[in-house]
Amino acid sequence: MGEKISGKRIAAYLVVAIFIPATIVVFAAFLPTNLFLPTAVLIALAAVAAFMLGFEKEADNASKAVLAAVFTALSVAGRVVFAATPGFKPVFSMVIFAGIYLGGETGFLVGALTALLSNFIFGQGGWTVFQMFSWGLIGLVAGLLAPILRKNKVVLCIAGFLAGPLFSLVIDIWSTVWIYGTFSLESYLATSLASLPFTILHAISNVVFILVLAEPMRKTMERVGVKYGLMPKKTELHGKRPRGPNKKC
């Protein structure tokens, strides 16, 4: 039997699954595009609310918040460092790792804040709202699939590859509306086809960064997670099982 999901965690998922998408739909369909920043801030606040609702133990709050801030900073920094290589960035992998090791709500928060904060450097616009949701959604899904993704690096790489198309599915909605002034299935498919090279590049880069960062991230998060009580003392990550209580991570 799986763990019983608390009422607060269900509320957090409802915020992410209903309130935030509804906010984006209202923005895209009814609001002027110059209201993108208030909309983005509202989504960020909703993501923070979902993150706080996801707290299971009061003692975990400060540690989890600090780790969420660290993941967000690393994700933003990674996007800035790789600014010269569009489509090839470690953002996806950092958001996925945040979801895997800190939970889906944290993964969503890291993804959403990465888009909002880094776009103060790369430029804000209506796309910010969709980037926030798409990266956040990747972190949320990674959190939900964490028991599987922790055990097998191959499955983790497949998930990273699929995160590229998932991102495009969301961001291409905005691109379609921006290019054509309206949304239709035909124009959406045309936009998706035009963006296919970037989608493939995103997918490949995700696999590359996951292969490079997965093992260092596993070791670091096992140590940090056990130290602050955010993870069980015995974990089975990427198919590796500790042999005894004194085994180094």
Helices and strands as residue ranges (DSSP letters): H 7-14, I 15-19, H 20-30, G 33-35, H 36-53, G 58-60, H 61-81, H 91-102, H 104-122, H 126-144, H 146-149, H 153-180, H 185-194, H 196-227
